[in-house]
Amino acid sequence: MNTITDYMIKEAVSHFSIGGEFVGALPFGEGHINDTFAVYFQLEDGKSIRYILQRINTKVFKKPVELMENIYHITNYIKRAIIKAGGDPLRETLNLVPAADGKCYYADSEGNYWRVYLFIENATTFQLVRNPEDFYNSARTFGRFQQLLIDYPAETLHVTIPDFHNTVDRFERFRDAVKNDICGRAKKASGEIDFVLKHEADTHALIDLQKSGKLPLRVTHNDTKLNNVMIDDATGKGICVIDLDTVMPGLAAYDFGDSIRFGATTAEEDEPDLSKVAFDLSLYELYVRGYLEVAGKALTKCEIESLP
């Protein structure tokens, strides 16, 4: 994708319903997919306000209009549920700023797709678990996300990345990669390959339960890492789930499992020293407790049993 210039940013934000005078923009956050900026505006009374501007990565997300339709409908649904529960819809969910033409995005003449969110102030995202309490709070926040959307018709959502969590499909791709062995590395990894091949049945477990009607289709986030939870600066509690690009139909266990993969390990996911990588059962138990405290009553018995 082409490099973003100051002119492109100024031109993009001019197409959104934002009051005040544009002051400037700065790169924001540590995301690697979309281009994200904090854009600053000055109001007539002299106060400044900032928003989040993002250029959607259309190499990853081939159908940005469908992606934005998902986000628009999901955030509006969550907003209504938060208001009904007496919460704060400006802090407990993402809020899209409409474009001047009424759409929830702006497409420029170069094929770039832009969106603007209200900035959630006095809250932070963290790249790593600082302490067990962070992981517990993320569990409750993702559990609430599931609970708020439990009655949403998941089948009406667009699939933004086909087969994203299709473990049967992933296994077949793995088998093909071993067979073709285009880099000549299979012999050096024979032990690991044998381990994976012996666990083929595990890759069918959730898919088979869904096909048999035992696991219902849910709205799933599909990227449930700690850095996609806004933590309130004052209370330390999780308040909002962000990065909704991969929201689509799925199974509750997808989100649960991705959280565990990221958060219940003793090392970062790209740690080359495997002696540092282990599974922390105490963190797993902490996440289970937080997640089920919030989402437990909304999930079916079979769904809860499918999580581990």
Secondary structure, 3 states (H helix, E strand, C coil): CCCCCHHHHHHHHCCECCCCEEEEEEECCCCCCCEEEEEEEECCCCCEEEEEEEECCCCCCCCHHHHHHHHHHHHHHHHHHHHHCCCCCCCCCCCECCECCCCCCEECCCCCEEEEEECCCCEECCCCCCCHHHHHHHHHHHHHHHHHCCCCCHHHCCCCCCCCCCHHHHHHHHHHHHHHCCCCCCHHHHHHHHHHHHCHHHHHHHHHHHHCCCCCCEEECCCCCHHHEEEECCCCCEEEECCCCCCEEECHHHHHHHHHHHHCECCCCCCCCHHHCCECHHHHHHHHHHHHHHHCCCCCHHHHHHCC
